């Protein structure tokens, strides 16, 4: 690994960051990507965390951002720890830092295996003005989040699918190289706005279905919101 990782943008996913690094380095083929970033030739970029990166990659990352901050702010870390104790969150972070690949494998699979990376057309416009390019936002990838919490417009699904534990199936795909839909449809459902605001405040801390909605039922201040969440998201679960 001879090239340096670029600066990572606000709320940028690790997948997006790796894509920009690899494109700038002229690395496209799957076996070249695996050799450049990962321990094994069969490893692929993960949507959830950082994958089975090799020591050279880890050292190169540390020149730009600490592994801990990368995991905390550019992966789904808070999605899986928000409703947990600090002790559990710290243990989970330690496990991700020491053996991210094995830790990812121990995470329960989503009920639906085929999912797509999402984007907000308004964020793309603003990112291009600010940075000169667009990128995949971490917060847009939270499961079941239908609108951008910043612009309150509906998120678009991309052509990039991932399966199982967040493994991206398609070839290397920076957001700037995608066929994008710039139609903007603003949300008019006030209840959805409230649910999204609550979810983002807790950063969905975990997928609400997987952590168990019953957890919310024991918190009196969440009783009303609990029923609204169940009613709104039933069509996604069943």
SEDOTI-910330 format. One record per residue: residue number from 1; residue in three letters; x, y negated, z of N, C-alpha, C in turn. Coordinates in steps of 0.001 Angstrom, whole numbers, padded with zeros to 6 digits. Each point is the difference from the previous one (the first is absolute). Layout:
BEGIN
(NUM,"ALA",(X,Y,Z),(X,Y,Z),(X,Y,Z))
...
END
This chain:
BEGIN
(1,"UNK",(000845,001186,000000),(-000845,-001186,000000),(000885,-001241,000000))
(2,"UNK",(000000,-000700,-001133),(000896,-001151,-000137),(-000736,-001331,000059))
(3,"UNK",(-001292,000000,-000306),(-000772,-001236,-000007),(-000602,-000284,001372))
(4,"UNK",(-000274,-001252,000245),(-000590,-000418,001264),(-001508,-000162,-000164))
(5,"UNK",(-000737,000389,001016),(-001440,-000201,-000034),(-000311,-001496,-000031))
(6,"UNK",(-001038,-000398,-000749),(-000405,-001410,000015),(-000674,-000332,001325))
(7,"UNK",(-000235,-001263,000244),(-000774,-000386,001179),(-001391,000617,-000099))
(8,"UNK",(-000547,000378,001135),(-001337,000582,-000001),(-001015,-001100,000284))
(9,"UNK",(-001100,000001,-000746),(-001000,-001054,000125),(-000934,000239,001187))
(10,"UNK",(-000734,-001043,000359),(-000981,000112,001082),(-001024,001086,-000327))
(11,"UNK",(-000196,000914,000924),(-001014,001046,-000133),(000210,000888,-001231))
(12,"UNK",(001208,000097,-000506),(000275,000861,-001150),(000138,001449,000452))
(13,"UNK",(-000567,000917,-000763),(000151,001414,000326),(001419,000462,-000319))
(14,"UNK",(000434,001040,000694),(001308,000583,-000294),(000022,000523,-001433))
(15,"UNK",(-001118,000588,-000437),(-000089,000485,-001378),(000300,-001126,-000985))
(16,"UNK",(-000622,-001154,000209),(000210,-001158,-000879),(001452,-000450,000037))
(17,"UNK",(000558,-000052,001180),(001394,-000432,000182),(000956,000947,-000701))
(18,"UNK",(-000206,001296,000189),(000832,000996,-000679),(-000141,-000128,-001515))
(19,"UNK",(-001222,-000224,-000478),(-000223,-000163,-001440),(000810,-001165,-000555))
(20,"UNK",(-000041,-001125,000678),(000741,-001176,-000483),(001501,000265,000002))
(21,"UNK",(000479,000665,001038),(001429,000325,000064),(000400,000918,-001156))
(22,"UNK",(-000784,001039,-000230),(000344,000987,-001024),(-000066,-000596,-001404))
(23,"UNK",(-001012,-000814,-000263),(-000119,-000640,-001315),(001184,-000928,-000243))
(24,"UNK",(000350,-000786,001008),(001147,-000906,-000132),(001310,000759,-000183))
(25,"UNK",(000032,001235,000495),(001206,000825,-000116),(000000,000840,-001270))
(26,"UNK",(-001089,-000059,-000771),(-000089,000774,-001235),(-000213,001477,000230))
(27,"UNK",(-000614,000351,001126),(-000229,001408,000344),(-001480,000309,-000172))
(28,"UNK",(-000323,000957,-000908),(-001389,000309,-000306),(-000348,001476,000156))
(29,"UNK",(000919,000877,-000372),(-000311,001431,-000009),(-000138,000542,001419))
(30,"UNK",(-000910,000978,000150),(-000311,000526,001329),(001229,000556,000702))
(31,"UNK",(000822,000757,-000722),(001166,000605,000649),(001032,-001066,000378))
(32,"UNK",(000051,-001088,-000784),(000913,-001094,000337),(-000493,-000756,001234))
(33,"UNK",(-001318,-000178,000086),(-000585,-000665,001168),(000281,000806,001256))
(34,"UNK",(-000230,001310,-000082),(000231,000869,001152),(001463,-000024,000421))
(35,"UNK",(000889,000033,-000970),(001436,-000023,000302),(000411,-001324,000632))
(36,"UNK",(-000604,-001088,-000455),(000353,-001332,000487),(-000488,-000242,001425))
(37,"UNK",(-001217,000466,000321),(-000633,-000388,001258),(-000129,001100,001045))
(38,"UNK",(-000151,001248,-000455),(-000458,001028,000926),(001015,001111,000244))
(39,"UNK",(-000341,000838,000967),(000876,001107,000390),(-000039,001111,-001034))
(40,"UNK",(-001197,000338,-000481),(-000163,001120,-000923),(-000494,-000469,-001369))
(41,"UNK",(000291,000788,-001011),(-000365,-000355,-001372),(-001503,000067,-000245))
(42,"UNK",(-000743,000668,000902),(-001448,000124,-000166),(-000773,-001078,000763))
(43,"UNK",(000691,-000828,000760),(-000672,-001039,000788),(-000523,-001117,-000899))
(44,"UNK",(-001144,-000577,000384),(-000591,-001105,-000753),(-000315,-001146,000954))
(45,"UNK",(-000291,-001176,-000578),(-000312,-001174,000813),(-001345,000194,000691))
(46,"UNK",(-000057,-000349,001256),(-001218,000148,000789),(-000742,-001322,000103))
(47,"UNK",(-001319,000063,-000028),(-000822,-001195,000194),(-000159,-000322,001479))
(48,"UNK",(000090,001002,000855),(-000277,-000209,001418),(001172,-000596,000763))
(49,"UNK",(001196,000609,-000183),(001145,-000427,000796),(001220,-000216,-000903))
(50,"UNK",(001151,000575,000335),(001189,-000263,-000820),(000544,001255,-000662))
(51,"UNK",(-000563,001159,000337),(000438,001218,-000651),(001308,000540,000557))
(52,"UNK",(000513,000999,-000681),(001189,000733,000450),(001268,-000663,-000542))
(53,"UNK",(000254,-001247,000420),(001122,-000763,-000553),(001342,000545,000482))
(54,"UNK",(001026,-000169,-000847),(001333,000459,000379),(000735,-001084,000796))
(55,"UNK",(001178,000332,000476),(000745,-000908,000878),(000425,-001274,-000729))
(56,"UNK",(000400,000134,-001267),(000403,-001189,-000762),(-001167,-000980,-000140))
(57,"UNK",(-001187,000543,-000269),(-001183,-000848,-000111),(-000294,-000695,001320))
(58,"UNK",(000091,000751,001080),(-000243,-000577,001325),(000969,-001143,000296))
(59,"UNK",(001268,000223,-000310),(001006,-001045,000245),(-000255,-001230,-000858))
(60,"UNK",(-000412,000231,-001247),(-000284,-001108,-000908),(-001226,-000790,000456))
(61,"UNK",(-001000,000707,000491),(-001198,-000662,000526),(000352,-000890,001184))
(62,"UNK",(000853,000521,000880),(000362,-000720,001226),(000704,-001327,-000287))
(63,"UNK",(000540,-000158,-001203),(000627,-001267,-000367),(-001038,-001094,-000243))
(64,"UNK",(-001242,000420,-000227),(-001078,-000947,-000299),(-000998,-000099,001151))
(65,"UNK",(-000366,001151,000547),(-000999,000060,001065),(000256,001257,000821))
(66,"UNK",(-000238,-000067,001285),(000209,001184,000835),(-001039,001063,-000341))
(67,"UNK",(000365,001257,000158),(-000926,001092,-000260),(-001242,-000142,000871))
(68,"UNK",(000200,-000420,001236),(-001147,-000157,000908),(-000982,-001050,-000507))
(69,"UNK",(000496,-001148,-000416),(-000889,-001045,-000521),(-000631,000403,-001325))
(70,"UNK",(000744,000742,-000802),(-000550,000493,-001263),(-001181,000922,000269))
(71,"UNK",(000169,000912,000948),(-001073,000931,000342),(-001193,-000722,000612))
(72,"UNK",(000270,-000967,000842),(-001084,-000684,000701),(-000822,-000909,-000904))
(73,"UNK",(000651,-000696,-000920),(-000678,-001067,-000732),(-000211,000270,-001488))
(74,"UNK",(000530,001092,-000509),(-000124,000258,-001439),(-000461,001423,-000304))
(75,"UNK",(-000493,000701,001012),(-000558,001341,-000186),(-001334,000072,000736))
(76,"UNK",(-000577,001192,000056),(-001271,000208,000690),(000189,000313,001484))
(77,"UNK",(001108,-000432,000580),(000302,000317,001402),(-001135,-000401,000939))
(78,"UNK",(-000459,-001245,-000087),(-001033,-000466,000925),(-001356,000642,-000276))
(79,"UNK",(-000190,000474,-001219),(-001237,000707,-000314),(-000112,001274,000838))
(80,"UNK",(001146,000612,000278),(000002,001277,000715),(000302,-000131,001487))
(81,"UNK",(000204,-001205,000499),(000365,-000134,001416),(-000825,-001031,000760))
(82,"UNK",(-000837,-000753,-000676),(-000680,-001119,000639),(-000906,000370,001152))
(83,"UNK",(-000644,001151,-000075),(-000898,000411,001070),(000687,000930,000990))
(84,"UNK",(001306,000095,-000116),(000755,000913,000856),(000738,-000780,001084))
(85,"UNK",(000499,000721,000968),(000761,-000633,001074),(001342,-000495,-000527))
(86,"UNK",(000614,-000911,000737),(001322,-000495,-000381),(001023,001122,-000005))
(87,"UNK",(-000132,000923,000939),(000932,001128,000060),(-000090,000840,-001264))
(88,"UNK",(-001241,000254,-000453),(-000166,000789,-001215),(000551,-000757,-001205))
(89,"UNK",(-000298,-001298,-000077),(000475,-000806,-001127),(001520,-000016,-000055))
(90,"UNK",(000633,-000134,001153),(001464,-000010,000046),(000574,001355,-000401))
(91,"UNK",(-000660,001063,000446),(000459,001346,-000370),(-000170,000232,-001498))
(92,"UNK",(-001130,-000454,-000540),(-000263,000142,-001426),(001035,-000768,-000813))
(93,"UNK",(000322,-001213,000443),(001018,-000808,-000678),(001353,000690,000056))
(94,"UNK",(000344,000554,001143),(001271,000717,000141),(000048,001184,-000963))
(95,"UNK",(-001088,000748,-000087),(-000039,001160,-000892),(000121,-000417,-001463))
(96,"UNK",(-000629,-001116,-000363),(000111,-000497,-001372),(001434,-000403,-000323))
(97,"UNK",(000674,-000592,000970),(001376,-000456,-000213),(000975,001165,-000078))
(98,"UNK",(-000269,001071,000729),(000937,001126,000044),(-000295,001054,-001060))
(99,"UNK",(-001276,000213,-000310),(-000363,000989,-001021),(-001343,-000392,-000604))
(100,"UNK",(000034,-001003,-000861),(-001234,-000544,-000564),(-000755,001050,-000810))
(101,"UNK",(000739,000803,-000750),(-000629,000985,-000878),(-000814,001009,000804))
(102,"UNK",(000593,000552,001037),(-000690,000988,000834),(-001180,-000631,000720))
(103,"UNK",(000172,-001227,000466),(-001078,-000696,000702),(-001179,-000242,-000924))
(104,"UNK",(000271,-000365,-001248),(-001076,-000192,-000974),(-000764,001291,-000240))
(105,"UNK",(000717,001111,-000057),(-000650,001282,-000252),(-000939,000393,001128))
(106,"UNK",(000253,-000512,001194),(-000834,000340,001153),(-001258,-000855,000096))
(107,"UNK",(-000121,-000991,-000864),(-001187,-000851,000004),(-001128,000708,-000738))
(108,"UNK",(-001187,-000076,000571),(-001147,000654,-000623),(-000268,-000572,-001379))
(109,"UNK",(-000299,000869,-000947),(-000295,-000461,-001349),(-001330,-000739,-000052))
(110,"UNK",(-000113,-000985,-000878),(-001290,-000661,-000198),(-001021,000989,-000544))
(111,"UNK",(-001273,-000291,000221),(-001045,000903,-000483),(-000019,000038,-001526))
(112,"UNK",(000241,-001120,-000616),(000073,-000047,-001456),(001462,-000117,-000395))
(113,"UNK",(000482,000928,-000805),(001431,000035,-000289),(000411,-001003,-001068))
(114,"UNK",(-000897,-000314,-000910),(000361,-000911,-001082),(-000415,-001426,000346))
(115,"UNK",(000987,-000876,000118),(-000281,-001396,000304),(000875,-000875,-000895))
(116,"UNK",(-000371,-001273,-000057),(000707,-000913,-000898),(000538,-001200,000768))
(117,"UNK",(001139,-000518,-000448),(000506,-001243,000552),(-000925,-001138,-000426))
(118,"UNK",(-000197,-000960,000887),(-000949,-001091,-000249),(000720,-001348,-000039))
(119,"UNK",(-000671,-000974,-000612),(000584,-001338,-000076),(-001102,-001052,-000027))
(120,"UNK",(000376,-001216,000370),(-000909,-001148,-000022),(000444,-000943,-001113))
(121,"UNK",(-000876,-000343,-000944),(000406,-000888,-001101),(000424,-001386,000477))
(122,"UNK",(-000605,-000487,001074),(000370,-001321,000516),(001379,000029,000652))
(123,"UNK",(000313,001083,000689),(001336,000136,000588),(001070,000030,-001085))
(124,"UNK",(-000309,000653,-001114),(000953,000068,-001108),(000318,-001404,-000510))
(125,"UNK",(-001037,-000804,-000195),(000199,-001371,-000482),(000862,-000796,000976))
(126,"UNK",(-000308,000109,001284),(000753,-000751,001006),(001435,000502,000132))
(127,"UNK",(000185,001322,-000063),(001349,000560,000112),(000877,-000434,-001167))
(128,"UNK",(-000580,-000049,-001184),(000777,-000432,-001167),(000419,-001459,000125))
(129,"UNK",(-000875,-000821,000565),(000355,-001407,000211),(001099,-000134,001048))
(130,"UNK",(-000076,000816,001033),(000928,-000126,001120),(001319,000711,-000253))
(131,"UNK",(-000066,001227,-000561),(001200,000826,-000139),(000454,000211,-001445))
(132,"UNK",(-000879,-000317,-000946),(000337,000247,-001392),(-000385,001381,-000479))
(133,"UNK",(-000570,000808,000870),(-000453,001339,-000357),(-001011,000481,001036))
(134,"UNK",(-000807,000978,-000404),(-000979,000590,000906),(000551,001305,000564))
(135,"UNK",(-000636,000491,001047),(000455,001246,000628),(-001165,000666,000720))
(136,"UNK",(000188,001271,000330),(-001024,000749,000726),(-000015,-000439,001462))
(137,"UNK",(-001176,-000420,000464),(-000143,-000423,001394),(-000335,001193,000894))
(138,"UNK",(000600,000013,001154),(-000222,001068,000963),(-001448,000014,000496))
(139,"UNK",(-000510,-001162,000335),(-001321,-000079,000615),(-001108,000430,-000957))
(140,"UNK",(000223,-000132,-001295),(-001009,000414,-000979),(-000133,001518,-000073))
(141,"UNK",(000990,000726,000487),(000004,001460,-000129),(-000676,000701,001174))
(142,"UNK",(-000501,-000763,000963),(-000688,000621,001131),(-001237,000718,-000508))
(143,"UNK",(-000175,001221,000423),(-001095,000821,-000512),(-001344,-000642,000305))
(144,"UNK",(-000880,000059,-000978),(-001382,-000476,000084),(-000117,-001514,000092))
(145,"UNK",(001091,-000724,-000143),(-000080,-001460,000013),(-000413,-000464,-001396))
(146,"UNK",(-001215,-000523,-000183),(-000489,-000314,-001343),(000300,-001411,-000478))
(147,"UNK",(000340,-000927,000922),(000237,-001386,-000406),(001319,-000505,000563))
(148,"UNK",(000535,-001024,-000659),(001216,-000641,000496),(-000367,-000834,001228))
(149,"UNK",(000648,000219,001130),(-000351,-000749,001210),(000358,-001479,-000083))
(150,"UNK",(000849,-000366,-000948),(000395,-001402,-000155),(-000977,-000745,-000902))
(151,"UNK",(-000294,000574,-001162),(-000815,-000697,-000993),(-001460,000442,-000015))
(152,"UNK",(-000328,001053,000732),(-001376,000495,000097),(-000567,000443,-001349))
(153,"UNK",(000874,000382,-000917),(-000469,000532,-001275),(000284,001496,-000053))
(154,"UNK",(-000723,000695,-000855),(000119,001450,-000057),(001356,000410,-000582))
(155,"UNK",(000558,001037,000590),(001265,000543,-000482),(-000242,000865,-001225))
(156,"UNK",(000966,000008,-000916),(-000068,000855,-001180),(000865,001238,000210))
(157,"UNK",(-000490,001133,-000475),(000817,001207,-000024),(000942,-000053,-001191))
(158,"UNK",(001236,000412,000216),(000967,000068,-001099),(-000017,001398,-000608))
(159,"UNK",(000878,000206,-000963),(000129,001317,-000618),(000923,000911,000803))
(160,"UNK",(000609,-000541,001046),(000975,000765,000770),(-000695,000812,001077))
(161,"UNK",(000101,001307,-000123),(-000638,000902,000955),(001044,000614,000928))
(162,"UNK",(-000460,000338,001180),(000867,000732,000927),(-000823,001100,000648))
(163,"UNK",(000674,001033,000454),(-000688,001174,000521),(000586,000394,001347))
(164,"UNK",(-000715,000892,000668),(000517,000603,001229),(000473,-001005,001008))
(165,"UNK",(001287,000038,000283),(000576,-000840,001033),(000482,-001337,-000545))
(166,"UNK",(-000589,-000452,-001091),(000372,-001300,-000533),(001007,000080,-001125))
(167,"UNK",(000217,001189,-000534),(000971,000139,-001085),(-000568,-000574,-001291))
(168,"UNK",(000733,-000900,-000613),(-000461,-000646,-001226),(000230,000932,-001178))
(169,"UNK",(-001034,000233,-000777),(000072,000975,-001086),(000574,-000595,-001281))
(170,"UNK",(-000362,-001255,-000286),(000419,-000604,-001259),(001471,-000418,000021))
(171,"UNK",(000487,-000373,-001177),(001375,-000470,-000107),(000142,-001349,000705))
(172,"UNK",(001212,-000451,000078),(000315,-001263,000665),(-000870,-001128,-000553))
(173,"UNK",(-000710,-000699,000882),(-000975,-000980,-000471),(-000019,-001261,000850))
(174,"UNK",(000905,-000949,-000261),(-000107,-001309,000653),(-001311,-000662,-000412))
(175,"UNK",(-000588,-000781,000865),(-001288,-000625,-000301),(000081,-000883,-001237))
(176,"UNK",(001132,-000661,-000209),(000152,-000894,-001146),(-000077,000736,-001337))
(177,"UNK",(000180,001317,000018),(000014,000759,-001248),(-001311,000743,-000239))
(178,"UNK",(-001023,-000290,000817),(-001279,000681,-000123),(-000963,-000783,-000885))
(179,"UNK",(-000978,000721,-000560),(-001128,-000658,-000656),(-000965,-000439,001098))
(180,"UNK",(-000151,-001305,000173),(-000726,-000518,001154),(-001352,-000592,-000383))
(181,"UNK",(-000934,000123,000910),(-001331,-000576,-000159),(-000074,-001265,000858))
(182,"UNK",(-000204,-001142,-000641),(-000012,-001262,000738),(-001412,-000520,000271))
(183,"UNK",(-001000,000857,-000195),(-001361,-000389,000355),(-000092,-000166,001517))
(184,"UNK",(-000575,-001104,000426),(-000119,-000280,001434),(-001466,000074,000404))
(185,"UNK",(-000299,000897,000912),(-001362,000145,000524),(000052,-000200,001510))
(186,"UNK",(-000515,-001131,000444),(000067,-000315,001423),(-001069,000755,000778))
(187,"UNK",(000355,000374,001197),(-000938,000699,000859),(-001034,-000976,000562))
(188,"UNK",(-001270,000409,000003),(-001074,-000833,000552),(-000664,000659,001203))
(189,"UNK",(000553,001120,000427),(-000556,000740,001130),(000688,-000456,001283))
(190,"UNK",(-000705,-000766,000823),(000605,-000535,001217),(000407,001103,000966))
(191,"UNK",(-000796,001072,000049),(000340,001100,000893),(001311,000647,-000424))
(192,"UNK",(000193,000130,-001312),(001256,000569,-000480),(001167,-000892,000395))
(193,"UNK",(-000179,-001307,-000107),(001056,-000926,000428),(000376,000232,001459))
(194,"UNK",(-001009,000171,000845),(000252,000203,001426),(000721,001320,000248))
(195,"UNK",(-000424,001034,-000723),(000638,001307,000160),(001456,-000065,-000432))
(196,"UNK",(000250,-000659,-001131),(001369,-000121,-000494),(000851,-000812,000968))
(197,"UNK",(-000559,-001091,000509),(000748,-000816,000954),(000349,000798,001252))
(198,"UNK",(-000952,000774,000474),(000263,000842,001172),(001066,001040,-000326))
(199,"UNK",(-000160,000622,-001171),(000932,001055,-000387),(001410,-000530,-000163))
(200,"UNK",(000132,-001161,-000627),(001320,-000574,-000206),(000590,-000464,001320))
(201,"UNK",(-000863,-000524,000878),(000480,-000405,001321),(000631,001182,000716))
(202,"UNK",(-000593,001162,-000183),(000563,001220,000573),(000882,000715,-001019))
(203,"UNK",(000092,-000586,-001200),(000749,000518,-001151),(-000407,001423,-000331))
(204,"UNK",(-001256,000250,000208),(-000623,001305,-000215),(000696,001051,000818))
(205,"UNK",(000948,-000386,000719),(000824,000724,000951),(000068,001493,-000280))
(206,"UNK",(-001082,000581,-000381),(-000024,001312,-000620),(-001227,000009,-000875))
(207,"UNK",(-000051,000931,-000900),(-001229,000193,-000747),(-001109,000281,001013))
(208,"UNK",(-001064,-000798,-000025),(-001019,000073,001042),(-000663,001370,000041))
(209,"UNK",(-000129,000640,-001134),(-000617,001327,-000001),(000924,001020,000632))
(210,"UNK",(001281,-000076,-000288),(000939,001009,000482),(000306,-000137,001483))
(211,"UNK",(000030,-001241,000518),(000290,-000146,001426),(-001196,000406,000823))
(212,"UNK",(-001169,000034,-000633),(-001196,000363,000730),(-000772,-001238,000400))
(213,"UNK",(-001168,-000177,-000608),(-000800,-001176,000294),(-000460,000017,001446))
(214,"UNK",(000007,001172,000643),(-000429,000099,001395),(000888,-000824,000914))
(215,"UNK",(001240,-000238,-000423),(000877,-000840,000820),(-000604,-001382,000169))
(216,"UNK",(-000574,-000515,-001075),(-000601,-001324,000072),(-001229,-000006,000893))
(217,"UNK",(-000689,001138,000083),(-001247,000031,000744),(000207,-000186,001488))
(218,"UNK",(001197,000249,000507),(000224,-000150,001430),(000432,-001415,000355))
(219,"UNK",(000127,-000854,-001009),(000366,-001388,000246),(-001255,-000854,-000187))
(220,"UNK",(-000545,-000539,001085),(-001291,-000685,-000061),(-000013,-001141,-001005))
(221,"UNK",(001128,-000716,-000092),(000015,-001156,-000884),(-000072,000406,-001463))
(222,"UNK",(000178,001300,-000292),(000013,000466,-001385),(-001259,000775,-000373))
(223,"UNK",(-000963,000112,000899),(-001174,000811,-000287),(-000729,-000459,-001256))
(224,"UNK",(-000264,-001318,-000097),(-000714,-000489,-001166),(000802,000165,-001268))
(225,"UNK",(001282,-000307,000063),(000861,000121,-001169),(000122,001453,-000426))
(226,"UNK",(000042,000895,000965),(000101,001432,-000300),(-001134,000435,-000911))
(227,"UNK",(-001239,-000357,000332),(-001146,000410,-000808),(000045,-000639,-001379))
(228,"UNK",(000460,-001249,-000074),(000113,-000666,-001301),(001044,000671,-000880))
(229,"UNK",(001131,000383,000601),(001046,000689,-000753),(-000526,001318,-000543))
(230,"UNK",(-000696,000751,000850),(-000529,001294,-000427),(-000978,-000177,-001155))
(231,"UNK",(-000913,-000971,000124),(-001006,-000219,-001035),(000632,-000406,-001321))
(232,"UNK",(000962,-000919,000078),(000593,-000528,-001230),(000852,001034,-000712))
(233,"UNK",(000771,000784,000760),(000971,000886,-000621),(-000491,001425,-000212))
(234,"UNK",(-001266,000267,000296),(-000499,001361,-000182),(000200,000489,-001430))
(235,"UNK",(-000186,-000911,-000954),(000101,000430,-001399),(001422,000396,-000378))
(236,"UNK",(001003,-000432,000767),(001380,000377,-000275),(000334,001345,000635))
(237,"UNK",(-000721,000347,001065),(000373,001187,000754),(-000737,001251,-000450))
(238,"UNK",(-001208,-000160,-000535),(-000819,001178,-000264),(-000389,000074,-001466))
END
